[in-house]
Amino acid sequence: MIRELLKRVPLARKVARLLFSPPATDDRRFLLDTLPKGSVGAEIGVHLGDFSSQLLETVQPRELHLIDPWAHERTTEYRDAWYGGKASGGQSEMDARHASVCRRFAREASSGRVKIHRGYSAEVLGGFTDAYFDWVYIDGNHLYEFVKQDLELSFAKTRPGGHVCGDDYTGGGWWDGGVKRAVDEFWQARRLPPAQIRNQQFILRR
C-alpha cells in the first residue's frame, strides 16, 4: 500500500528519503556541505553504499569512485569489524555486498558518473595520476598502518586546495584509536592547518 502511494504522490519518494534517511546524514552534514558540488571524489570503504548514496545526493559529484575490496578478514583482530567477525557469512557475504552495491548504482555506473573498483585502496588509488581528485573520503581498514597509508596516498592523489577526510576519528574502537593517531601524526608532520573535527569526522585541507 505504501509503495503504491509513493508511486502516485508527486515527489513522495524524495520526501520519504529526506524524512527517513539514516542518522549518519546529520552526523556528516557539515562534511557533506564542505565538499564542492560537481567535483571528482573517491570513497575508500563502501560497505553497502549508504554513505555513497548521500554523497551522490548532496555533493552531486560529476565523478565518484567507490573503492572497496569486499574481502573478508579472518584474523582475530578483525572480530568486531564489519568486514571481519561481523560478516558471519564470510567471503560469500562480502561477495553479496559487492553485488548489491553494483545493483544499487547500476544506473550511475552505466552513465559513467559512478565507477566501482573492487580492490585494495593502495592498488586502486595508485593507478590514478597525482592531483586527480577534488577530495577523498577514507573509511576503509581502520588499523593505524592502513589509515596512514591511505592518508599519504590520498594526499598525493588530491589536488592542491582539495580535501582529504574520513570517518571514525576517535579513541578506542576495535581499531584501538588507530584512525585518530594516524590523522594526528599526519597533519602535524606535514604542518597542515589543524584538522576540522566534528562527530568523529575529520577534514584535512590539501
N, C-alpha and C positions, 0 to 999 in steps of 0.2 A: 504493500500500500504506500509506504513512504517513498519507495523507488519510483512508483507511478506519479506521485505528487511532484517529485523533483523534476520529472520529465515535462510536466505540464506548466509549472510556475516559472516564469522568466527569471533568470539569474538565481534561481533557488539553489542550484548546486554551488555556485560561488559563495552565496551567503552561508550555506551549510559548512563549507570549508573554513570560512572565517570564524564561525561560531564554535566549531568542534575541532579546530586544528590542535596538534599536540602542544602540551605546555612548553616544550622546548622553544617554540616560536617566541614567546615572551622573554625567556632567558637569553636568547640570542638576538633579540631585536636590535640592540644597539650595534651589534656586529654586522647584521644584515644591512642596516641602514648606512653603515660606513663604506661598504663595498660599492664601487661605482657601477651604475647600470650600463648595460651594453658592453660589458667588459669580457675578458677572456680569463677564466679561472679553472682551478682544479681542486677537487676534494679527495684527500687521501683518507681512506677508510669510509666505505659507503654503507656497509651493513645491509639494511633493507631499502635504503634510498629515501628515508623520511626527510632528512635534512637536505638532501639533493633536491627534493621537491620544493622545499622552502626557498632554496637558493634560486631555483628557476622562477618561482612566482614573484619573489621580492626583488632580487638583484637583476633578473631578466638578462643574464649574460648572453652574448651572441655565440659564445662557445664555452661549453662546460665539459671538462674531462673528469670522469669518475674513475678512480684508481683503487683497486682492492684485489688481493689475491684470492679472496674467498677460500682460504686454506685453513684447515683445522689444525690447531696446535695441541699436541697431546701431552706435553710435559706438565708436571705438577705446578709450575709457576704460573700457568695459564688456567688453573682450575676455576677461577672466578671470572674469566674473560668471556665475552660473547662469542669469540671465535675459538674458545678452548672448552673448559668444562661445562659452560652454559649452552654449548651446542651439543646436546645429548645425542643427536643423530650422527655425530661425527662428520666425516667429509661429505657424506650424502646430503646432510642438512646444508652444508656450505654450498654445494652444487645447486641445491634448490633455491637458496637465497640469490645466487648469481642469476639463475634463470628467471626469478621473479623480478629482479631489477631490470633485466633485459626486456621483459614484457611490459613493465611499468613505464619505461621510457622509450618504447619502440617507435612511437611517432616522432619524438625529438631526435632519436638516433637516425631515423630514416631521412630526416631533413639535414642532418649534419650538425645540428645545434648541440647535441649531446654525443660524446664519444666515450664508450665504456671500455676500460682497459683492465683485463684480468691479469694481474701481475703485481709483483712487489714494487713499492714506490721507488726504490733506488734504481731498479731496472727501467721502469716506465718513465719517470722524470728525467733520467739520464739520457733518454732518447730525444729530448727537446733541446732546441737551441737556448742559450742563455738569454735572460730577459724576455722570454716568450709570454709569460703570464702577467696579468694585472694583479692577481692575488692567488694564493694557495691556502687552503684550509686543511690543517693537519689533525686527523682524528684516527690514526692508524694504530700500529703497535705502540703501546704506552710505556714500554720499558725504556729506561733512560738512554741506552745506547742507540736505540732505533729512533727515538724522538730527536736526539742530537743529529743523527744522520739526516732525518727528514728536514730539520731546520736548515742545515748547511746547504743541502741540495735545493730546497725550495727558495732560499735566499738567492742562490745563483740563477735560478730559472725565472725569477720575478724581476720585472723592470724597475729601475730607479723610481721612487715615489709610490711604488705598489705596496701591497700588504702581505705579510706572512702571519697567519693567525691560526687558532686552533682551540680545541676543547680540553676539558679536564685539567685545568691549571689549578691544582690543589695538592695539599699534602695527603699522605695516606693512599687509600685505594689499593687494589691488588698489585698495582704497579709501584707501590711504595714511594709515591711522590716523584716518580721519575720525570713526569712531564714538567712539573714546576721547576725542578732542579735544572733540567736541560734548557728551559727557556731563560731562566735567570742567568745562567752561565753564558748563554749565547749572546744576549743583548749587552751584558756587561763587558764581555770580552771584545765585542765589536764597537763598544762605546756608542751604542744607539740610544736614542731617547728612551726613557723608561716605557715599558710596555703598558698599553691600556689593558686593565684587568677589570672584568665585571662578570658575575655569575659563572665563574670558573672558565670564562672565555678569555683569551689573550689576543692582542693585536700588536704586531711589530710593524713599524714603517720601514720600508726598504730604503 
